[in-house]
Amino acid sequence: MAAFFVAVFPGNISQYLTHSDAFGLDTDGKRLGRLFFQSVLIAWALWSTRAWTARKKG
């Protein structure tokens, strides 16, 4: 999941820069909020799979 969230991040940046509406994101504020929340999703995916602790041990 973390890799997926990282992979779609450039598309989200493009949507913000081109002011494209999609998925209910019809304002720049909503699109910018998603960009900041994307890092939370990446961290959550890594935490929930314990990827950080596995990397520290291995």
N, CA, C and O atoms as a CHARMM CRD file, in Angstrom:
* protein
*
  232
    1    1 MET  N      0.82500  -1.19300   0.00000 PROA 1      0.00000
    2    1 MET  CA     0.00000   0.00000   0.00000 PROA 1      0.00000
    3    1 MET  C      0.86500   1.25100   0.00000 PROA 1      0.00000
    4    1 MET  O      0.56700   2.22400  -0.69300 PROA 1      0.00000
    5    2 ALA  N      1.94100   1.21700   0.78500 PROA 2      0.00000
    6    2 ALA  CA     2.81200   2.39000   0.83000 PROA 2      0.00000
    7    2 ALA  C      3.37100   2.69400  -0.56100 PROA 2      0.00000
    8    2 ALA  O      3.43500   3.85400  -0.96700 PROA 2      0.00000
    9    3 ALA  N      3.77000   1.66200  -1.27900 PROA 3      0.00000
   10    3 ALA  CA     4.29900   1.85700  -2.63400 PROA 3      0.00000
   11    3 ALA  C      3.23100   2.44400  -3.55800 PROA 3      0.00000
   12    3 ALA  O      3.53100   3.28900  -4.40100 PROA 3      0.00000
   13    4 PHE  N      2.00000   1.99900  -3.40000 PROA 4      0.00000
   14    4 PHE  CA     0.90400   2.53700  -4.20300 PROA 4      0.00000
   15    4 PHE  C      0.71200   4.02100  -3.90800 PROA 4      0.00000
   16    4 PHE  O      0.59000   4.82700  -4.83100 PROA 4      0.00000
   17    5 PHE  N      0.68400   4.38900  -2.61100 PROA 5      0.00000
   18    5 PHE  CA     0.50200   5.79400  -2.25000 PROA 5      0.00000
   19    5 PHE  C      1.64600   6.65500  -2.78600 PROA 5      0.00000
   20    5 PHE  O      1.42900   7.79300  -3.20000 PROA 5      0.00000
   21    6 VAL  N      2.86100   6.11200  -2.77700 PROA 6      0.00000
   22    6 VAL  CA     4.00400   6.84400  -3.33800 PROA 6      0.00000
   23    6 VAL  C      3.86700   6.95800  -4.85200 PROA 6      0.00000
   24    6 VAL  O      4.19100   7.99400  -5.43100 PROA 6      0.00000
   25    7 ALA  N      3.38700   5.89300  -5.49400 PROA 7      0.00000
   26    7 ALA  CA     3.26400   5.88300  -6.95800 PROA 7      0.00000
   27    7 ALA  C      2.23100   6.88800  -7.46700 PROA 7      0.00000
   28    7 ALA  O      2.42700   7.48100  -8.52700 PROA 7      0.00000
   29    8 VAL  N      1.13600   7.09000  -6.73200 PROA 8      0.00000
   30    8 VAL  CA     0.10500   8.01700  -7.20300 PROA 8      0.00000
   31    8 VAL  C      0.38400   9.46600  -6.79000 PROA 8      0.00000
   32    8 VAL  O     -0.30800  10.38100  -7.23600 PROA 8      0.00000
   33    9 PHE  N      1.37700   9.67100  -5.95600 PROA 9      0.00000
   34    9 PHE  CA     1.68800  11.02300  -5.48900 PROA 9      0.00000
   35    9 PHE  C      1.98300  11.99700  -6.62700 PROA 9      0.00000
   36    9 PHE  O      1.46200  13.11200  -6.59700 PROA 9      0.00000
   37   10 PRO  N      2.79700  11.63700  -7.63800 PROA 10     0.00000
   38   10 PRO  CA     3.02000  12.57400  -8.75800 PROA 10     0.00000
   39   10 PRO  C      1.72900  12.97200  -9.47400 PROA 10     0.00000
   40   10 PRO  O      1.58700  14.11600  -9.90600 PROA 10     0.00000
   41   11 GLY  N      0.79900  12.04300  -9.59800 PROA 11     0.00000
   42   11 GLY  CA    -0.49100  12.37000 -10.21200 PROA 11     0.00000
   43   11 GLY  C     -1.27600  13.36500  -9.37400 PROA 11     0.00000
   44   11 GLY  O     -1.94900  14.24500  -9.91300 PROA 11     0.00000
   45   12 ASN  N     -1.19300  13.22900  -8.06600 PROA 12     0.00000
   46   12 ASN  CA    -1.87100  14.17000  -7.17800 PROA 12     0.00000
   47   12 ASN  C     -1.24900  15.55800  -7.25700 PROA 12     0.00000
   48   12 ASN  O     -1.95400  16.56400  -7.18800 PROA 12     0.00000
   49   13 ILE  N      0.06600  15.61100  -7.40000 PROA 13     0.00000
   50   13 ILE  CA     0.74300  16.89900  -7.57400 PROA 13     0.00000
   51   13 ILE  C      0.30400  17.53800  -8.88700 PROA 13     0.00000
   52   13 ILE  O      0.02300  18.73500  -8.94200 PROA 13     0.00000
   53   14 SER  N      0.24900  16.73100  -9.94200 PROA 14     0.00000
   54   14 SER  CA    -0.19100  17.24500 -11.24200 PROA 14     0.00000
   55   14 SER  C     -1.61900  17.77600 -11.17100 PROA 14     0.00000
   56   14 SER  O     -1.92600  18.83000 -11.72900 PROA 14     0.00000
   57   15 GLN  N     -2.48100  17.04800 -10.48900 PROA 15     0.00000
   58   15 GLN  CA    -3.86600  17.48900 -10.36000 PROA 15     0.00000
   59   15 GLN  C     -3.94000  18.82100  -9.61700 PROA 15     0.00000
   60   15 GLN  O     -4.76400  19.67300  -9.95100 PROA 15     0.00000
   61   16 TYR  N     -3.09400  19.00200  -8.62300 PROA 16     0.00000
   62   16 TYR  CA    -3.06400  20.26800  -7.88300 PROA 16     0.00000
   63   16 TYR  C     -2.55200  21.40500  -8.77300 PROA 16     0.00000
   64   16 TYR  O     -3.12800  22.49300  -8.79000 PROA 16     0.00000
   65   17 LEU  N     -1.47100  21.14700  -9.51000 PROA 17     0.00000
   66   17 LEU  CA    -0.86300  22.19800 -10.33100 PROA 17     0.00000
   67   17 LEU  C     -1.72600  22.59800 -11.53100 PROA 17     0.00000
   68   17 LEU  O     -1.70200  23.75100 -11.96300 PROA 17     0.00000
   69   18 THR  N     -2.48700  21.63900 -12.06500 PROA 18     0.00000
   70   18 THR  CA    -3.32100  21.92900 -13.23500 PROA 18     0.00000
   71   18 THR  C     -4.76300  22.27500 -12.85500 PROA 18     0.00000
   72   18 THR  O     -5.59500  22.54000 -13.72200 PROA 18     0.00000
   73   19 HSD  N     -5.04500  22.27100 -11.55600 PROA 19     0.00000
   74   19 HSD  CA    -6.37400  22.62000 -11.03400 PROA 19     0.00000
   75   19 HSD  C     -7.46100  21.70600 -11.59600 PROA 19     0.00000
   76   19 HSD  O     -8.56200  22.16000 -11.90800 PROA 19     0.00000
   77   20 SER  N     -7.14500  20.41300 -11.72200 PROA 20     0.00000
   78   20 SER  CA    -8.09300  19.43600 -12.25600 PROA 20     0.00000
   79   20 SER  C     -9.01900  18.93400 -11.15500 PROA 20     0.00000
   80   20 SER  O     -8.56800  18.58800 -10.06400 PROA 20     0.00000
   81   21 ASP  N    -10.31000  18.89800 -11.44600 PROA 21     0.00000
   82   21 ASP  CA   -11.29000  18.38700 -10.49800 PROA 21     0.00000
   83   21 ASP  C    -11.46900  16.87800 -10.69200 PROA 21     0.00000
   84   21 ASP  O    -11.55900  16.39100 -11.81900 PROA 21     0.00000
   85   22 ALA  N    -11.51600  16.15700  -9.58600 PROA 22     0.00000
   86   22 ALA  CA   -11.80700  14.72300  -9.62300 PROA 22     0.00000
   87   22 ALA  C    -12.07600  14.23600  -8.21100 PROA 22     0.00000
   88   22 ALA  O    -11.52100  14.75800  -7.24500 PROA 22     0.00000
   89   23 PHE  N    -12.92800  13.23600  -8.10200 PROA 23     0.00000
   90   23 PHE  CA   -13.20400  12.57300  -6.83200 PROA 23     0.00000
   91   23 PHE  C    -13.64600  13.54100  -5.73800 PROA 23     0.00000
   92   23 PHE  O    -13.30700  13.34600  -4.57100 PROA 23     0.00000
   93   24 GLY  N    -14.38800  14.57100  -6.09300 PROA 24     0.00000
   94   24 GLY  CA   -14.87900  15.52600  -5.10600 PROA 24     0.00000
   95   24 GLY  C    -13.87600  16.58400  -4.69900 PROA 24     0.00000
   96   24 GLY  O    -14.16100  17.40800  -3.83100 PROA 24     0.00000
   97   25 LEU  N    -12.72500  16.57200  -5.30400 PROA 25     0.00000
   98   25 LEU  CA   -11.69500  17.57300  -4.99700 PROA 25     0.00000
   99   25 LEU  C    -11.84300  18.71000  -5.99800 PROA 25     0.00000
  100   25 LEU  O    -11.19500  18.73100  -7.04400 PROA 25     0.00000
  101   26 ASP  N    -12.70400  19.64600  -5.65200 PROA 26     0.00000
  102   26 ASP  CA   -13.03600  20.71700  -6.58600 PROA 26     0.00000
  103   26 ASP  C    -12.44800  22.07200  -6.20500 PROA 26     0.00000
  104   26 ASP  O    -12.78800  23.08700  -6.81200 PROA 26     0.00000
  105   27 THR  N    -11.56900  22.09400  -5.20300 PROA 27     0.00000
  106   27 THR  CA   -10.88600  23.33700  -4.83700 PROA 27     0.00000
  107   27 THR  C     -9.40200  23.05000  -4.63000 PROA 27     0.00000
  108   27 THR  O     -9.00600  21.92200  -4.33900 PROA 27     0.00000
  109   28 ASP  N     -8.59400  24.09000  -4.78800 PROA 28     0.00000
  110   28 ASP  CA    -7.15900  23.90800  -4.55100 PROA 28     0.00000
  111   28 ASP  C     -6.87600  23.54000  -3.10100 PROA 28     0.00000
  112   28 ASP  O     -5.93500  22.79700  -2.82200 PROA 28     0.00000
  113   29 GLY  N     -7.67500  24.05100  -2.18500 PROA 29     0.00000
  114   29 GLY  CA    -7.48100  23.72300  -0.77300 PROA 29     0.00000
  115   29 GLY  C     -7.66300  22.24000  -0.49300 PROA 29     0.00000
  116   29 GLY  O     -6.89700  21.64500   0.26600 PROA 29     0.00000
  117   30 LYS  N     -8.67600  21.64700  -1.10700 PROA 30     0.00000
  118   30 LYS  CA    -8.91000  20.20700  -0.93400 PROA 30     0.00000
  119   30 LYS  C     -7.78600  19.39400  -1.55600 PROA 30     0.00000
  120   30 LYS  O     -7.33100  18.40300  -0.98400 PROA 30     0.00000
  121   31 ARG  N     -7.33700  19.82500  -2.74400 PROA 31     0.00000
  122   31 ARG  CA    -6.25000  19.10100  -3.40900 PROA 31     0.00000
  123   31 ARG  C     -4.94900  19.21900  -2.61500 PROA 31     0.00000
  124   31 ARG  O     -4.19400  18.25000  -2.52200 PROA 31     0.00000
  125   32 LEU  N     -4.68000  20.38600  -2.04600 PROA 32     0.00000
  126   32 LEU  CA    -3.47700  20.56500  -1.23700 PROA 32     0.00000
  127   32 LEU  C     -3.57100  19.74400   0.04900 PROA 32     0.00000
  128   32 LEU  O     -2.58300  19.15900   0.49500 PROA 32     0.00000
  129   33 GLY  N     -4.75600  19.70600   0.63300 PROA 33     0.00000
  130   33 GLY  CA    -4.95100  18.89000   1.83000 PROA 33     0.00000
  131   33 GLY  C     -4.65700  17.42700   1.57200 PROA 33     0.00000
  132   33 GLY  O     -4.07600  16.74100   2.41400 PROA 33     0.00000
  133   34 ARG  N     -5.06300  16.95000   0.39500 PROA 34     0.00000
  134   34 ARG  CA    -4.77800  15.55200   0.05500 PROA 34     0.00000
  135   34 ARG  C     -3.27800  15.31600  -0.05000 PROA 34     0.00000
  136   34 ARG  O     -2.79200  14.26100   0.35900 PROA 34     0.00000
  137   35 LEU  N     -2.53700  16.27500  -0.58800 PROA 35     0.00000
  138   35 LEU  CA    -1.09400  16.10300  -0.69500 PROA 35     0.00000
  139   35 LEU  C     -0.45300  15.93100   0.67800 PROA 35     0.00000
  140   35 LEU  O      0.42700  15.08900   0.85200 PROA 35     0.00000
  141   36 PHE  N     -0.89000  16.72100   1.64500 PROA 36     0.00000
  142   36 PHE  CA    -0.33300  16.58800   2.99200 PROA 36     0.00000
  143   36 PHE  C     -0.79700  15.28900   3.65400 PROA 36     0.00000
  144   36 PHE  O     -0.02800  14.64700   4.37000 PROA 36     0.00000
  145   37 PHE  N     -2.04800  14.90200   3.41900 PROA 37     0.00000
  146   37 PHE  CA    -2.56600  13.68000   4.01700 PROA 37     0.00000
  147   37 PHE  C     -1.93500  12.44000   3.39600 PROA 37     0.00000
  148   37 PHE  O     -1.90300  11.38200   4.02400 PROA 37     0.00000
  149   38 GLN  N     -1.43900  12.55700   2.18500 PROA 38     0.00000
  150   38 GLN  CA    -0.81200  11.41700   1.51300 PROA 38     0.00000
  151   38 GLN  C      0.37500  10.89800   2.32300 PROA 38     0.00000
  152   38 GLN  O      0.57200   9.68500   2.40200 PROA 38     0.00000
  153   39 SER  N      1.16700  11.78300   2.92300 PROA 39     0.00000
  154   39 SER  CA     2.30100  11.33000   3.73900 PROA 39     0.00000
  155   39 SER  C      1.81000  10.56900   4.96600 PROA 39     0.00000
  156   39 SER  O      2.46600   9.63000   5.41700 PROA 39     0.00000
  157   40 VAL  N      0.67300  10.96100   5.50400 PROA 40     0.00000
  158   40 VAL  CA     0.08200  10.23400   6.63400 PROA 40     0.00000
  159   40 VAL  C     -0.31700   8.82300   6.19200 PROA 40     0.00000
  160   40 VAL  O     -0.10100   7.85900   6.92600 PROA 40     0.00000
  161   41 LEU  N     -0.89500   8.70200   5.00500 PROA 41     0.00000
  162   41 LEU  CA    -1.27600   7.38800   4.49100 PROA 41     0.00000
  163   41 LEU  C     -0.06200   6.49500   4.27700 PROA 41     0.00000
  164   41 LEU  O     -0.11600   5.29900   4.56400 PROA 41     0.00000
  165   42 ILE  N      1.01800   7.05500   3.78100 PROA 42     0.00000
  166   42 ILE  CA     2.24400   6.27600   3.57400 PROA 42     0.00000
  167   42 ILE  C      2.77700   5.79000   4.91200 PROA 42     0.00000
  168   42 ILE  O      3.11900   4.61700   5.06200 PROA 42     0.00000
  169   43 ALA  N      2.84600   6.69700   5.88800 PROA 43     0.00000
  170   43 ALA  CA     3.32800   6.31700   7.22500 PROA 43     0.00000
  171   43 ALA  C      2.42000   5.26700   7.85100 PROA 43     0.00000
  172   43 ALA  O      2.90400   4.32400   8.47700 PROA 43     0.00000
  173   44 TRP  N      1.09700   5.42100   7.68600 PROA 44     0.00000
  174   44 TRP  CA     0.15600   4.45900   8.24500 PROA 44     0.00000
  175   44 TRP  C      0.35800   3.07800   7.62200 PROA 44     0.00000
  176   44 TRP  O      0.33200   2.07200   8.33100 PROA 44     0.00000
  177   45 ALA  N      0.55500   3.02300   6.31900 PROA 45     0.00000
  178   45 ALA  CA     0.75400   1.74100   5.63900 PROA 45     0.00000
  179   45 ALA  C      2.03100   1.06700   6.13300 PROA 45     0.00000
  180   45 ALA  O      2.04800  -0.14500   6.34700 PROA 45     0.00000
  181   46 LEU  N      3.08700   1.83700   6.31300 PROA 46     0.00000
  182   46 LEU  CA     4.33800   1.25800   6.81300 PROA 46     0.00000
  183   46 LEU  C      4.20500   0.81800   8.26800 PROA 46     0.00000
  184   46 LEU  O      4.72300  -0.23200   8.64900 PROA 46     0.00000
  185   47 TRP  N      3.52300   1.60600   9.07000 PROA 47     0.00000
  186   47 TRP  CA     3.34500   1.27400  10.48500 PROA 47     0.00000
  187   47 TRP  C      2.46600   0.03800  10.65600 PROA 47     0.00000
  188   47 TRP  O      2.78800  -0.85600  11.43900 PROA 47     0.00000
  189   48 SER  N      1.35300  -0.00700   9.91900 PROA 48     0.00000
  190   48 SER  CA     0.40400  -1.10400  10.09800 PROA 48     0.00000
  191   48 SER  C      0.97000  -2.45100   9.66100 PROA 48     0.00000
  192   48 SER  O      0.52000  -3.49500  10.13300 PROA 48     0.00000
  193   49 THR  N      1.94600  -2.43500   8.76800 PROA 49     0.00000
  194   49 THR  CA     2.58300  -3.68000   8.33900 PROA 49     0.00000
  195   49 THR  C      3.88700  -3.94100   9.08200 PROA 49     0.00000
  196   49 THR  O      4.58500  -4.91900   8.81200 PROA 49     0.00000
  197   50 ARG  N      4.20200  -3.06700  10.00700 PROA 50     0.00000
  198   50 ARG  CA     5.44200  -3.14600  10.80300 PROA 50     0.00000
  199   50 ARG  C      6.69800  -3.15000   9.94100 PROA 50     0.00000
  200   50 ARG  O      7.70900  -3.75500  10.29700 PROA 50     0.00000
  201   51 ALA  N      6.62000  -2.47700   8.81900 PROA 51     0.00000
  202   51 ALA  CA     7.74800  -2.42100   7.89100 PROA 51     0.00000
  203   51 ALA  C      8.94100  -1.69200   8.51000 PROA 51     0.00000
  204   51 ALA  O     10.08800  -2.04500   8.23600 PROA 51     0.00000
  205   52 TRP  N      8.68200  -0.66700   9.35100 PROA 52     0.00000
  206   52 TRP  CA     9.79300   0.04400   9.96300 PROA 52     0.00000
  207   52 TRP  C     10.56100  -0.83500  10.93300 PROA 52     0.00000
  208   52 TRP  O     11.79100  -0.82100  10.92500 PROA 52     0.00000
  209   53 THR  N      9.87300  -1.59800  11.76400 PROA 53     0.00000
  210   53 THR  CA    10.57400  -2.44900  12.72700 PROA 53     0.00000
  211   53 THR  C     11.29700  -3.59000  12.02900 PROA 53     0.00000
  212   53 THR  O     12.38100  -3.98300  12.46000 PROA 53     0.00000
  213   54 ALA  N     10.72500  -4.12500  10.96700 PROA 54     0.00000
  214   54 ALA  CA    11.38400  -5.18400  10.21300 PROA 54     0.00000
  215   54 ALA  C     12.67300  -4.66400   9.57700 PROA 54     0.00000
  216   54 ALA  O     13.66800  -5.38500   9.51200 PROA 54     0.00000
  217   55 ARG  N     12.65600  -3.43400   9.11500 PROA 55     0.00000
  218   55 ARG  CA    13.85000  -2.88100   8.48200 PROA 55     0.00000
  219   55 ARG  C     14.94900  -2.63300   9.50600 PROA 55     0.00000
  220   55 ARG  O     16.12300  -2.85000   9.20900 PROA 55     0.00000
  221   56 LYS  N     14.59100  -2.18000  10.71000 PROA 56     0.00000
  222   56 LYS  CA    15.57400  -1.93400  11.76300 PROA 56     0.00000
  223   56 LYS  C     16.27000  -3.22700  12.18600 PROA 56     0.00000
  224   56 LYS  O     17.47200  -3.22500  12.45500 PROA 56     0.00000
  225   57 LYS  N     15.52800  -4.32200  12.24500 PROA 57     0.00000
  226   57 LYS  CA    16.08800  -5.60700  12.67400 PROA 57     0.00000
  227   57 LYS  C     16.91500  -6.26900  11.57400 PROA 57     0.00000
  228   57 LYS  O     17.89800  -6.95600  11.85200 PROA 57     0.00000
  229   58 GLY  N     16.50700  -6.05600  10.32900 PROA 58     0.00000
  230   58 GLY  CA    17.13100  -6.78300   9.20900 PROA 58     0.00000
  231   58 GLY  C     18.19300  -6.01500   8.61000 PROA 58     0.00000
  232   58 GLY  O     18.82400  -6.47300   7.65700 PROA 58     0.00000
